[in-house]
Amino acid sequence: MEKFEINAVEMTRQIRDKHYEQTKNMSRAERLAFYREQARLMNIKAEQILKAKREREHA
C-alpha cells in the first residue's frame, strides 16, 4: 500500500488563507453565516462518509 502523508500545518494555512479571501469583505453577521453553512456542509459530508463506511463493513 502506498504511504500517504499529510502536512497539517501547510493544509491549515491554505484553508485559513482561502477563508480569509472569501470573508475579508464580509460583515460579522455574514462571516457567521458563512462558517455556519460550511459547518452544515461538512456535517453532511461526514455523515455520508460514515454511512458509506458502515455499508462497506456490513457488505
Secondary structure, 3 states (H helix, E strand, C coil): CCCCCCCHHHHHHHHHHHHHHHHCCCCHHHHHHHHHHHHHHHHHHHHHHHHHHHHHHCC
